[in-house]
Amino acid sequence: MIAGPIKHIVAAIYALLVLVGSAQVLSRYALGFSLPWSEEFIRYAFFWSVMLTAALVAGDGAHLKVDYVSDTLSPRGRRALELFNDCLMLIFAGALIWFGGDLVWRAVEGGSRSPAMGISMGWIYLAFPVGGTLLGGMHVWHMLHRRRTVE
């Protein structure tokens, strides 16, 4: 399944976050200079990690939810609420893909670049459609897996 490689990518991103963040602190306080690109790198890497982790959480069905309402419903009512929540999640994933794709297109067409690293903002904004695609796909997988375990 795709969750394994995503977990490795997220772990690598977190390792880079710690490494670059530590290098920034060391260079600023011990060596007396700042790495001009480090804060920007950390911000964008963290953004990518959030989008990828959201897909992993969707695959496990572990997104934040309030159980109070579902606990008071009948089994049929719970299934209806789950279906409603599934629809909302897929709509959200579709919006991330649609509007994220538009944002990537505008950044690439406009030649927008990050100030410190100078990379195309299209690469940064690509996290929206990639995250939306993975989020939707992983959520559909979770829906099918949940359905099989109920039946």
Secondary structure, 3 states (H helix, E strand, C coil): CCHHHHHHHHHHHHHHHHHHHHHHHHHHHCCCCCCCCHHHHHHHHHHHHHHHHHHHHHHHCCCCCCHHHHHHCCHHHHHHHHHHHHHHHHHHHHHHHHHHHHHHHHHHHHCCECCCCCCEHHHHHCHHHHHHHHHHHHHHHHHHHHHHHHC
